[in-house]
């Protein structure tokens, strides 16, 4: 019986899913591969379904950072959508008015904003 099952992903990619027992048995070999610079992940699960992934730690850190950035972007989007849905047109301030309020010069890219009063 094969311990590796090909799995087609919705985006068209194909991954090979290793059964959990084989993945556990080969963890030390995966560590050797990572140390040798081979960053291909180990995808494992039962019944041929992907359930977990082992990746090099530096790759995991990058993914964590990207996830945090995506979460912040989603929060900003949600706040912006709520504000746009609840603000009245008369509450909006033009970019020129906002720049004047903060002492910004919108006609110059090389001039820093004036200090706040």
N, C-alpha and C positions, 0 to 999 in steps of 0.2 A: 504494500500500500504506500502510495506517495505521501510524503510529508509536506509537499509544496503544492498549493492550488492557485492557478492563475485567476485573477479577479479583475474584471473590466470595471473601471470607474466611470461615473457619469460624464466626466470631462473628456473621455476617450482614452485616458491612460490605462495601462494594464500593470498591475502589481502582482507579485507572487506572495501569497500568504503561507507562512510556515506554521505548522501546528504548534501549540503551546509547549508541549513536552520537548520537541526538537529545538525550539527556540531557547528554552531554559538550558538544555544540554550544551548548546553552542554559544552561550554568552561569553565565555572566555575567548573563543575564537573571534567573536565580534569585536571585543575590546582590542585584540591584536590587530584586526583590520583597521579600526579607528586610529590606533597609534601609528599605523603605516600610512595614514592619510587617505584611506578609502572610506568615504563618508556615506556610502550607500546605506540607507536605513534597513533595519530588520523589522519586517511587518509580520505580526503573528496573530493567531486567533484559533478558535475551534470551529470545526465544520466548514473550513475554507473561507470564513468570514473575517475580514480584518477587524481586530479589536484593540490592538496595541502596537506601538512603534518604538523601537530603540534607535536613538540617534546619538551622534557625538554631542558631548556637553556644550561645546561652543555653538553648535547648530541650534540646540535647544535654547540657549541664551538669546540667539538672534530671533528665534520664533517667539519667545516671550516678549521681547522688545516690540516686535511687529504687532503682536496681539494687544499689547498695551496701547500702542499708537492707534490701532483700529478702534479700540474701545473709547479712547478719548475723542476720536473723530466722530464716532457715533453719538457720544454725549453732546458734542458741539452741534451736530446736525439736529438732534432732538430739541435742544434748547432754542436753536435758531428757528426751527419750525414752529415751536410753541409761541415764541415771541412774534413771529410773522402772523400767526393765526389770531393773536389776541391784541396786537397793537392797532391803533387807529392811524389812518393816513396822516392826520394832522400831528401825530407824535413823531413822525420821521424827521430827521435832520439831514440836510444835504452834506456831502463830503466837504464842500467849501466851508460851511458853517462849523462843522466838527473840527476841521483843520484850524480855523481861526480861533476857536475856543481853546485848543491845546497849543497854539502858537506854532503850528507846523507850516512849512513852506512847501506846497504841493508842486511848485514850478521848478524845484531843484532837488535832484537826487543826492547831491553831495553835501547838502546842508543838514546837520542834525536838528531834531526838534528843539525849540527853545525850552528853557527850563520852566517848570511849572511855578506858578505864583503862589 
